Amino acid sequence: MLSLLTFLPLIGALAILAFVERQRDDIARLAAMGISTVVLILSLLLYGEFDPSVAGFQFTQEAAWLPALGIHYRMGVDGISYPFVMLTALLTPICILASWQSIQKRVKEYMAAFLALESFVIGVFCALDFALFYVLWEAMLIPMFLIIGVWGGQNRVYAAMKFFLYTLAGSVLMLVAMISLYVTTGTFSIPELMEVQLPFNYQMWLFLAFFIAFAVKVPMWPFHTWLPDAHVQAPTAGSVILAGILLKMGAYGFLRFSLPILPDASRYMADFIFVLSLVAIVYTALVALVQTDMKKLIAYSSVSHMGFVTIGIFAFNQQGIEGSILQMINHGIVSGALFLIVGVIYDRLHTRELSRFGGLAIRMPIYAVIFMLFTMASVGLPGTNGFIGEFLILMGAFFANTTVAFVAATGLVLGAAYMLWLYKQVMFGEMVHEENRSLMDVNGREIALFVPLIVLVLWIGFYPNPFLDAFHSSVAHLVDQVQVVKTGVMTQAVAAH
């Protein structure tokens, strides 16, 4: 079932490329929508069998792949990884529906690229073999590179190359660390690596290699410069999947590798991570305040919001880590919705410059209400999902370091400032451009994009327990792993190897 969930989109992508004629764009769209919807249904069915009380991995399967090299096909999920599988399964059909009219060239290739991307991303969250994880981590770059480089804006090639080179450079260091771990321990199995004891100095070298790979993907300051260009040039659905899913892979890497395998180095480097996170929260929020492009403003806000996530992870307590996981889900929902909101207006006016808007609430009242809801969620208004995640993160940060919690809290004020300013510039004021007077409000297809995201914003905002319960046991186990000192003599198995 887990393998089917992972590779069904890839099979669908290959089938679309092989059997759908180039002129039949309608069939390509319907096929992609149907396959991604089936994947979403399968993810919900599998979650029905998921036991949130179990801290370890579930639905595990293993088969020999390259046994001579110690590489196996190992798959499984726990409470930390499965929420991201479901988030990926949810956002993919939304992205395909969002592209229904805006993508008119090479449609079948576009739909195949999105399905392949879904397959590789789900595989990253399910992989329990480090080599398999790395293969899928790198494979994900290819469809995303094509989505930006082929269907993006005017400077799409530059943005795609920058995205590819940044992430590839970080991944090379992770490859070196992965090989070193295998030479030292004799295994690529992630559950086995979590039980290994490694010397502190060795942990530090591994941590730094992993850190660069994951920091680029988050992205953390100062590794974030590729993100605004990628967002601005990507098509709307590309921005949604980039902000909603791909940015979460770096933080997931910290949770899956850095904390459980290298806990001593992680604790030692926590203050360094706090400093970078605080700079990201404050600095990029200030940068967002002066943006004139809607997409670029939301892109910088993503860097600021992900700073909260890394603070919660390295608080090393239940509240902080649970808040970070929930906030990653929240950010995927809210930032994805905000990029869809930009796409709605871009499809009508073909511009994202704030100076071209103003007074749109008069012509587009439903759009104005939807925009306001997600603005409030981004700000962290109580009753929305953004409040729950930020509250837990700040609570965890307060237990770890009160100064960090205080400085991070200033980011909430700055976030409110740039988001409310954005809303004011677009929705309120005088309508000075005549072409804006003929704008039509959101149609049925566009409302369908937002409905599931609106439901999740309010559900998590008012009743987050089902979501927190899903990963409570796994987070508790991770916190226990981080608290154990793993510096010193290696285990007998590793020493023997």
LOLOLO-977577 format. One record per residue (C-alpha): residue number from 0; residue in three letters; chain; x, y, z. Coordinates in Angstrom, 3 decimals. Example, Ala and Ser with C-alpha at 12.3 -4.5 7.8 and 13.67 -1.06 7.14 Angstrom:
2
k_r_c_xx_yy_zz
0_ALA_A_12.300_-4.500_7.800
1_SER_A_13.670_-1.060_7.140
//
This chain:
497
k_r_c_xx_yy_zz
0_MET_A_0.000_0.000_0.000
1_LEU_A_2.788_2.448_0.885
2_SER_A_4.697_1.631_-2.288
3_LEU_A_1.510_2.063_-4.313
4_LEU_A_0.968_5.451_-2.694
5_THR_A_4.534_6.428_-3.549
6_PHE_A_4.897_5.203_-7.113
7_LEU_A_1.366_5.421_-8.530
8_PRO_A_1.908_9.094_-9.524
9_LEU_A_5.158_8.184_-11.310
10_ILE_A_3.428_5.367_-13.197
11_GLY_A_0.683_7.820_-14.100
12_ALA_A_3.241_10.375_-15.317
13_LEU_A_4.876_7.806_-17.587
14_ALA_A_1.485_6.689_-18.885
15_ILE_A_0.495_10.270_-19.748
16_LEU_A_3.756_10.797_-21.620
17_ALA_A_3.456_7.510_-23.476
18_PHE_A_-0.227_7.277_-24.363
19_VAL_A_-1.758_10.777_-24.392
20_GLU_A_-1.504_12.556_-27.730
21_ARG_A_-0.002_16.026_-27.664
22_GLN_A_-3.184_17.654_-28.956
23_ARG_A_-5.381_16.079_-26.276
24_ASP_A_-4.655_18.492_-23.441
25_ASP_A_-8.058_17.783_-21.895
26_ILE_A_-7.211_14.101_-21.454
27_ALA_A_-3.835_14.952_-19.897
28_ARG_A_-5.529_17.257_-17.385
29_LEU_A_-8.235_14.746_-16.501
30_ALA_A_-5.750_11.889_-16.177
31_ALA_A_-3.470_13.883_-13.882
32_MET_A_-6.426_15.035_-11.792
33_GLY_A_-7.780_11.514_-11.551
34_ILE_A_-4.458_9.949_-10.556
35_SER_A_-3.682_12.620_-7.944
36_THR_A_-7.200_12.253_-6.508
37_VAL_A_-6.739_8.492_-6.212
38_VAL_A_-3.445_9.096_-4.376
39_LEU_A_-5.250_11.448_-1.972
40_ILE_A_-7.945_8.826_-1.315
41_LEU_A_-5.289_6.145_-0.747
42_SER_A_-3.480_8.414_1.736
43_LEU_A_-6.717_8.870_3.687
44_LEU_A_-7.435_5.126_3.626
45_LEU_A_-3.936_4.348_4.848
46_TYR_A_-4.287_6.934_7.600
47_GLY_A_-7.388_5.065_8.744
48_GLU_A_-5.073_2.133_9.525
49_PHE_A_-2.369_4.348_11.049
50_ASP_A_-2.003_3.910_14.829
51_PRO_A_-1.037_7.274_16.387
52_SER_A_-0.193_5.603_19.713
53_VAL_A_2.761_3.790_18.108
54_ALA_A_5.975_5.813_18.258
55_GLY_A_7.918_3.719_15.749
56_PHE_A_7.593_3.158_12.024
57_GLN_A_4.479_1.567_10.556
58_PHE_A_3.603_-0.116_7.232
59_THR_A_7.285_-1.035_6.931
60_GLN_A_8.544_-3.117_4.036
61_GLU_A_12.007_-4.151_2.989
62_ALA_A_13.521_-5.804_-0.065
63_ALA_A_17.048_-6.245_-1.387
64_TRP_A_17.927_-3.584_-3.944
65_LEU_A_21.724_-3.383_-4.236
66_PRO_A_22.777_-5.812_-1.488
67_ALA_A_26.430_-5.759_-2.548
68_LEU_A_26.483_-2.083_-1.591
69_GLY_A_24.314_-2.533_1.488
70_ILE_A_21.408_-0.665_-0.143
71_HIS_A_17.894_-1.936_0.466
72_TYR_A_14.416_-0.811_-0.489
73_ARG_A_13.114_0.157_2.955
74_MET_A_9.873_2.061_3.383
75_GLY_A_7.807_3.076_6.382
76_VAL_A_6.201_6.058_8.080
77_ASP_A_5.732_7.344_11.594
78_GLY_A_3.825_10.217_13.143
79_ILE_A_6.475_12.684_12.023
80_SER_A_6.549_11.728_8.348
81_TYR_A_2.992_10.676_7.504
82_PRO_A_1.402_14.142_7.972
83_PHE_A_3.664_15.390_5.166
84_VAL_A_2.656_12.482_2.944
85_MET_A_-0.971_13.520_3.399
86_LEU_A_-0.158_17.202_2.839
87_THR_A_1.584_16.312_-0.431
88_ALA_A_-1.364_14.174_-1.496
89_LEU_A_-3.733_17.067_-0.750
90_LEU_A_-1.827_19.876_-2.442
91_THR_A_-1.048_18.021_-5.675
92_PRO_A_-4.642_17.801_-7.024
93_ILE_A_-5.161_21.414_-5.901
94_CYS_A_-2.101_22.416_-7.943
95_ILE_A_-3.333_20.505_-10.980
96_LEU_A_-6.754_22.147_-10.730
97_ALA_A_-5.084_25.556_-10.338
98_SER_A_-3.204_24.925_-13.605
99_TRP_A_-6.325_23.962_-15.538
100_GLN_A_-6.519_27.184_-17.550
101_SER_A_-3.240_28.962_-16.831
102_ILE_A_-1.050_26.264_-18.463
103_GLN_A_-1.681_26.096_-22.202
104_LYS_A_1.632_24.875_-23.645
105_ARG_A_3.142_21.395_-23.300
106_VAL_A_0.243_20.452_-21.056
107_LYS_A_0.867_16.717_-20.927
108_GLU_A_4.541_17.248_-20.030
109_TYR_A_3.525_19.694_-17.301
110_MET_A_1.034_17.262_-15.785
111_ALA_A_3.575_14.438_-15.963
112_ALA_A_6.178_16.617_-14.231
113_PHE_A_3.773_17.361_-11.370
114_LEU_A_2.892_13.702_-10.889
115_ALA_A_6.568_12.708_-10.931
116_LEU_A_7.296_15.415_-8.372
117_GLU_A_4.526_14.088_-6.132
118_SER_A_5.947_10.580_-6.372
119_PHE_A_9.501_11.596_-5.452
120_VAL_A_8.399_13.838_-2.577
121_ILE_A_6.172_11.176_-1.019
122_GLY_A_9.069_8.750_-1.420
123_VAL_A_11.379_11.093_0.497
124_PHE_A_8.998_11.092_3.458
125_CYS_A_8.591_7.288_3.340
126_ALA_A_12.200_6.192_2.750
127_LEU_A_13.887_4.345_5.630
128_ASP_A_17.115_3.650_3.737
129_PHE_A_19.509_6.575_3.529
130_ALA_A_20.584_5.726_-0.024
131_LEU_A_16.967_5.461_-1.175
132_PHE_A_16.230_8.737_0.584
133_TYR_A_19.100_10.430_-1.233
134_VAL_A_18.076_9.117_-4.656
135_LEU_A_14.528_10.408_-4.226
136_TRP_A_15.779_13.681_-2.686
137_GLU_A_17.871_14.343_-5.808
138_ALA_A_15.252_13.054_-8.257
139_MET_A_12.803_15.635_-6.923
140_LEU_A_15.014_18.405_-8.363
141_ILE_A_14.388_17.331_-11.962
142_PRO_A_10.600_17.895_-12.267
143_MET_A_10.773_21.056_-10.139
144_PHE_A_13.587_22.385_-12.341
145_LEU_A_11.427_21.747_-15.411
146_ILE_A_8.295_23.295_-13.867
147_ILE_A_10.187_26.531_-13.188
148_GLY_A_12.405_26.501_-16.271
149_VAL_A_9.801_25.596_-18.902
150_TRP_A_6.530_27.051_-17.589
151_GLY_A_7.870_29.929_-15.495
152_GLY_A_8.119_33.682_-16.086
153_GLN_A_10.435_35.813_-18.157
154_ASN_A_13.585_35.005_-16.132
155_ARG_A_12.607_31.373_-15.579
156_VAL_A_15.869_29.824_-16.789
157_TYR_A_17.962_31.916_-14.398
158_ALA_A_15.667_31.085_-11.470
159_ALA_A_15.597_27.368_-12.341
160_MET_A_19.378_27.192_-12.609
161_LYS_A_19.810_29.024_-9.302
162_PHE_A_17.361_26.691_-7.580
163_PHE_A_19.065_23.616_-9.014
164_LEU_A_22.640_24.683_-8.217
165_TYR_A_21.887_25.778_-4.651
166_THR_A_20.087_22.578_-3.729
167_LEU_A_22.535_20.333_-5.582
168_ALA_A_25.528_21.949_-3.843
169_GLY_A_24.019_21.259_-0.454
170_SER_A_23.073_17.724_-1.443
171_VAL_A_26.650_16.869_-2.437
172_LEU_A_27.763_17.458_1.151
173_MET_A_24.937_15.226_2.371
174_LEU_A_26.146_12.516_-0.023
175_VAL_A_29.659_12.704_1.449
176_ALA_A_28.231_12.470_4.973
177_MET_A_26.016_9.535_3.962
178_ILE_A_28.959_7.597_2.526
179_SER_A_31.024_8.370_5.621
180_LEU_A_28.240_7.073_7.855
181_TYR_A_28.042_3.860_5.856
182_VAL_A_31.806_3.322_6.021
183_THR_A_31.669_3.881_9.790
184_THR_A_28.539_1.918_10.659
185_GLY_A_28.090_-0.553_7.797
186_THR_A_24.422_0.306_7.262
187_PHE_A_22.175_2.694_5.347
188_SER_A_19.159_1.766_7.488
189_ILE_A_17.805_4.905_9.115
190_PRO_A_16.273_3.089_12.146
191_GLU_A_19.629_1.358_12.758
192_LEU_A_21.562_4.614_12.415
193_MET_A_19.328_6.135_15.094
194_GLU_A_20.656_3.578_17.577
195_VAL_A_24.348_4.084_16.797
196_GLN_A_26.737_5.909_19.123
197_LEU_A_29.212_8.213_17.400
198_PRO_A_32.117_10.284_18.779
199_PHE_A_31.310_13.942_19.330
200_ASN_A_33.868_15.319_16.858
201_TYR_A_32.566_12.975_14.175
202_GLN_A_28.996_14.030_14.961
203_MET_A_30.002_17.659_14.465
204_TRP_A_31.418_17.051_10.993
205_LEU_A_28.342_15.102_9.979
206_PHE_A_26.046_17.739_11.455
207_LEU_A_27.686_20.524_9.440
208_ALA_A_27.359_18.530_6.207
209_PHE_A_23.697_17.767_6.897
210_PHE_A_23.078_21.314_8.076
211_ILE_A_24.083_22.909_4.784
212_ALA_A_21.946_20.485_2.775
213_PHE_A_18.893_21.015_4.968
214_ALA_A_19.431_24.754_5.520
215_VAL_A_19.384_25.387_1.764
216_LYS_A_16.117_23.506_1.448
217_VAL_A_14.330_25.179_4.421
218_PRO_A_15.697_27.783_3.424
219_MET_A_17.486_29.348_6.393
220_TRP_A_19.226_32.697_6.270
221_PRO_A_21.700_33.258_4.549
222_PHE_A_20.978_30.291_2.239
223_HIS_A_17.593_31.701_1.212
224_THR_A_18.486_33.853_-1.792
225_TRP_A_17.358_31.271_-4.359
226_LEU_A_13.800_31.218_-3.005
227_PRO_A_12.407_34.650_-4.044
228_ASP_A_13.626_34.179_-7.620
229_ALA_A_12.184_30.667_-7.803
230_HIS_A_8.816_31.793_-6.449
231_VAL_A_8.530_34.849_-8.659
232_GLN_A_9.369_32.933_-11.844
233_ALA_A_7.508_29.698_-11.095
234_PRO_A_3.930_29.245_-12.318
235_THR_A_1.296_29.564_-9.607
236_ALA_A_1.062_25.827_-8.928
237_GLY_A_4.866_25.600_-8.853
238_SER_A_4.956_28.230_-6.113
239_VAL_A_2.247_26.375_-4.188
240_ILE_A_4.106_23.057_-4.188
241_LEU_A_7.446_24.763_-3.558
242_ALA_A_6.214_26.628_-0.483
243_GLY_A_3.770_23.980_0.657
244_ILE_A_5.958_20.872_0.416
245_LEU_A_9.530_21.341_-0.772
246_LEU_A_10.487_23.828_1.945
247_LYS_A_9.365_21.276_4.534
248_MET_A_11.901_18.699_3.357
249_GLY_A_14.811_20.573_4.954
250_ALA_A_13.131_20.815_8.344
251_TYR_A_12.091_17.170_8.007
252_GLY_A_15.761_16.316_7.446
253_PHE_A_16.649_17.920_10.780
254_LEU_A_13.932_15.864_12.497
255_ARG_A_14.778_12.585_10.781
256_PHE_A_18.604_12.730_10.758
257_SER_A_20.230_15.526_12.740
258_LEU_A_18.348_15.171_16.023
259_PRO_A_18.085_11.369_16.444
260_ILE_A_21.414_10.369_14.839
261_LEU_A_23.537_13.353_15.939
262_PRO_A_21.873_14.521_19.171
263_ASP_A_25.036_15.735_20.914
264_ALA_A_26.127_17.860_17.970
265_SER_A_22.537_19.116_17.576
266_ARG_A_22.416_20.298_21.187
267_TYR_A_25.845_21.903_20.863
268_MET_A_24.809_23.794_17.718
269_ALA_A_21.374_24.838_18.992
270_ASP_A_22.396_28.411_19.851
271_PHE_A_23.891_28.834_16.380
272_ILE_A_20.613_27.637_14.828
273_PHE_A_18.688_30.014_17.091
274_VAL_A_20.734_32.987_15.893
275_LEU_A_20.251_32.163_12.214
276_SER_A_16.536_31.562_12.787
277_LEU_A_16.052_34.877_14.578
278_VAL_A_17.866_36.742_11.813
279_ALA_A_15.599_35.013_9.289
280_ILE_A_12.460_35.913_11.237
281_VAL_A_13.282_39.593_11.706
282_TYR_A_15.403_40.421_8.657
283_THR_A_13.235_38.761_6.004
284_ALA_A_10.094_40.214_7.601
285_LEU_A_11.612_43.675_7.197
286_VAL_A_12.539_42.845_3.598
287_ALA_A_8.956_41.701_2.977
288_LEU_A_7.699_45.089_4.159
289_VAL_A_9.350_46.909_1.238
290_GLN_A_8.379_44.532_-1.569
291_THR_A_6.225_45.749_-4.432
292_ASP_A_5.640_42.301_-5.993
293_MET_A_2.953_40.193_-4.290
294_LYS_A_4.748_36.916_-4.914
295_LYS_A_8.092_38.177_-3.670
296_LEU_A_6.491_39.494_-0.493
297_ILE_A_4.921_36.104_0.249
298_ALA_A_8.214_34.372_-0.632
299_TYR_A_10.109_36.405_1.966
300_SER_A_7.333_35.768_4.472
301_SER_A_7.930_32.035_3.961
302_VAL_A_11.566_32.418_5.017
303_SER_A_10.437_34.324_8.106
304_HIS_A_7.807_31.730_9.052
305_MET_A_10.223_28.825_8.565
306_GLY_A_12.535_30.544_11.068
307_PHE_A_9.939_29.731_13.728
308_VAL_A_9.994_26.096_12.622
309_THR_A_13.757_25.693_13.098
310_ILE_A_13.561_27.385_16.513
311_GLY_A_10.910_24.904_17.636
312_ILE_A_12.890_21.921_16.366
313_PHE_A_16.053_22.911_18.219
314_ALA_A_14.192_23.747_21.435
315_PHE_A_14.426_19.968_22.072
316_ASN_A_11.129_19.731_23.936
317_GLN_A_7.688_18.322_23.201
318_GLN_A_5.972_21.681_22.742
319_GLY_A_8.591_23.095_20.407
320_ILE_A_8.872_20.079_18.111
321_GLU_A_5.122_19.443_17.981
322_GLY_A_4.586_23.126_17.262
323_SER_A_7.169_22.996_14.463
324_ILE_A_5.564_19.995_12.778
325_LEU_A_2.116_21.555_13.061
326_GLN_A_3.447_24.889_11.827
327_MET_A_4.997_23.204_8.793
328_ILE_A_1.588_21.781_7.957
329_ASN_A_-0.018_25.164_8.636
330_HIS_A_2.519_26.958_6.484
331_GLY_A_1.923_24.505_3.666
332_ILE_A_-1.798_25.243_3.824
333_VAL_A_-1.622_29.023_4.270
334_SER_A_1.310_29.854_2.009
335_GLY_A_-0.114_27.580_-0.668
336_ALA_A_-3.418_29.427_-0.411
337_LEU_A_-1.708_32.826_-0.568
338_PHE_A_0.111_31.878_-3.769
339_LEU_A_-3.209_30.666_-5.193
340_ILE_A_-4.686_34.052_-4.272
341_VAL_A_-1.886_35.745_-6.207
342_GLY_A_-2.554_33.403_-9.124
343_VAL_A_-6.248_34.333_-9.227
344_ILE_A_-5.488_38.013_-9.704
345_TYR_A_-2.532_37.346_-11.994
346_ASP_A_-4.717_35.313_-14.365
347_ARG_A_-6.975_38.361_-14.711
348_LEU_A_-4.510_41.258_-14.854
349_HIS_A_-1.209_39.525_-15.708
350_THR_A_0.648_41.572_-13.126
351_ARG_A_1.687_41.180_-9.500
352_GLU_A_2.768_44.784_-8.891
353_LEU_A_0.952_46.252_-5.899
354_SER_A_0.753_49.642_-7.591
355_ARG_A_-1.661_48.146_-10.157
356_PHE_A_-4.221_47.133_-7.542
357_GLY_A_-6.397_48.916_-5.004
358_GLY_A_-10.112_48.814_-4.244
359_LEU_A_-10.589_45.263_-5.535
360_ALA_A_-12.920_44.403_-2.651
361_ILE_A_-15.634_46.373_-4.461
362_ARG_A_-15.488_44.166_-7.550
363_MET_A_-14.431_40.892_-5.916
364_PRO_A_-16.137_40.532_-2.504
365_ILE_A_-15.834_36.725_-2.259
366_TYR_A_-12.161_36.969_-3.185
367_ALA_A_-11.739_39.649_-0.515
368_VAL_A_-13.213_37.398_2.192
369_ILE_A_-11.030_34.436_1.213
370_PHE_A_-7.945_36.655_1.072
371_MET_A_-8.749_38.077_4.510
372_LEU_A_-9.118_34.622_6.076
373_PHE_A_-5.711_33.456_4.887
374_THR_A_-4.169_36.807_5.799
375_MET_A_-5.397_36.333_9.363
376_ALA_A_-4.117_32.754_9.383
377_SER_A_-0.684_33.958_8.252
378_VAL_A_-0.699_36.604_10.980
379_GLY_A_-1.582_33.945_13.570
380_LEU_A_-4.992_35.194_14.647
381_PRO_A_-6.559_32.987_17.386
382_GLY_A_-9.121_30.708_15.795
383_THR_A_-6.893_30.022_12.796
384_ASN_A_-4.302_27.298_12.355
385_GLY_A_-1.383_29.757_12.390
386_PHE_A_-2.023_30.655_16.023
387_ILE_A_-1.764_27.090_17.342
388_GLY_A_1.597_26.351_15.725
389_GLU_A_3.211_29.649_16.687
390_PHE_A_1.894_29.409_20.247
391_LEU_A_3.422_25.952_20.748
392_ILE_A_6.729_27.026_19.200
393_LEU_A_6.985_30.109_21.403
394_MET_A_6.116_28.011_24.455
395_GLY_A_8.844_25.517_23.595
396_ALA_A_11.296_28.343_22.881
397_PHE_A_10.463_29.969_26.215
398_PHE_A_11.325_26.767_28.067
399_ALA_A_14.596_26.529_26.134
400_ASN_A_15.695_30.187_26.017
401_THR_A_13.521_33.127_27.039
402_THR_A_15.572_35.617_24.996
403_VAL_A_15.014_33.605_21.835
404_ALA_A_11.275_33.473_22.552
405_PHE_A_11.129_37.252_23.088
406_VAL_A_12.999_38.143_19.882
407_ALA_A_11.003_35.605_17.868
408_ALA_A_7.773_37.156_19.142
409_THR_A_8.714_40.428_17.446
410_GLY_A_8.428_38.539_14.162
411_LEU_A_4.705_38.127_14.836
412_VAL_A_4.297_41.904_14.938
413_LEU_A_6.298_42.367_11.746
414_GLY_A_4.328_39.575_10.084
415_ALA_A_1.079_41.329_10.920
416_ALA_A_2.510_44.561_9.521
417_TYR_A_3.467_43.253_6.075
418_MET_A_0.425_41.019_5.615
419_LEU_A_-2.074_43.723_6.583
420_TRP_A_-0.209_46.197_4.408
421_LEU_A_-0.438_43.732_1.510
422_TYR_A_-4.171_43.300_2.039
423_LYS_A_-4.725_47.047_2.263
424_GLN_A_-2.806_47.717_-0.954
425_VAL_A_-4.773_45.131_-2.920
426_MET_A_-8.269_45.247_-1.469
427_PHE_A_-8.845_48.740_-0.092
428_GLY_A_-8.303_52.295_-1.264
429_GLU_A_-9.403_53.933_-4.487
430_MET_A_-9.690_51.975_-7.728
431_VAL_A_-7.493_54.122_-9.974
432_HIS_A_-6.985_51.700_-12.873
433_GLU_A_-9.946_51.409_-15.214
434_GLU_A_-9.210_47.800_-16.201
435_ASN_A_-9.815_46.786_-12.582
436_ARG_A_-13.465_47.845_-12.851
437_SER_A_-14.228_44.951_-15.197
438_LEU_A_-12.767_42.243_-12.971
439_MET_A_-14.902_39.203_-12.255
440_ASP_A_-15.044_37.574_-8.829
441_VAL_A_-13.729_34.053_-8.214
442_ASN_A_-15.479_31.331_-10.227
443_GLY_A_-16.528_27.853_-9.154
444_ARG_A_-13.205_26.205_-10.034
445_GLU_A_-11.276_28.787_-8.031
446_ILE_A_-13.586_28.440_-5.026
447_ALA_A_-13.024_24.666_-5.162
448_LEU_A_-9.279_25.303_-4.789
449_PHE_A_-9.770_27.155_-1.533
450_VAL_A_-12.531_25.128_0.169
451_PRO_A_-10.355_22.278_1.554
452_LEU_A_-7.716_24.779_2.675
453_ILE_A_-10.325_26.949_4.415
454_VAL_A_-11.710_23.883_6.209
455_LEU_A_-8.222_22.969_7.474
456_VAL_A_-7.453_26.532_8.603
457_LEU_A_-10.558_26.620_10.780
458_TRP_A_-10.424_22.964_11.877
459_ILE_A_-6.854_23.192_13.133
460_GLY_A_-7.546_26.642_14.577
461_PHE_A_-10.463_25.509_16.711
462_TYR_A_-9.745_21.814_17.280
463_PRO_A_-6.095_20.856_16.682
464_ASN_A_-6.137_17.698_18.831
465_PRO_A_-6.580_15.169_15.986
466_PHE_A_-3.537_16.632_14.258
467_LEU_A_-1.395_16.875_17.389
468_ASP_A_-2.362_13.358_18.491
469_ALA_A_-1.162_11.977_15.146
470_PHE_A_2.470_12.771_15.907
471_HIS_A_2.483_13.065_19.713
472_SER_A_3.934_9.591_20.367
473_SER_A_6.602_9.876_17.672
474_VAL_A_7.655_13.304_18.927
475_ALA_A_7.851_12.037_22.501
476_HIS_A_10.123_9.238_21.298
477_LEU_A_12.263_11.730_19.365
478_VAL_A_12.605_13.956_22.445
479_ASP_A_13.778_10.914_24.417
480_GLN_A_16.335_10.132_21.690
481_VAL_A_17.690_13.676_21.769
482_GLN_A_18.099_13.617_25.540
483_VAL_A_20.261_10.481_25.461
484_VAL_A_24.002_11.207_25.324
485_LYS_A_25.399_9.325_22.323
486_THR_A_28.969_10.605_22.482
487_GLY_A_31.809_8.298_23.338
488_VAL_A_32.465_4.679_22.510
489_MET_A_30.651_3.315_19.482
490_THR_A_28.437_0.307_19.751
491_GLN_A_30.070_-3.098_19.480
492_ALA_A_28.576_-3.708_16.027
493_VAL_A_30.003_-0.496_14.645
494_ALA_A_33.359_-1.038_16.334
495_ALA_A_33.518_-4.543_14.889
496_HIS_A_32.784_-3.210_11.429
//
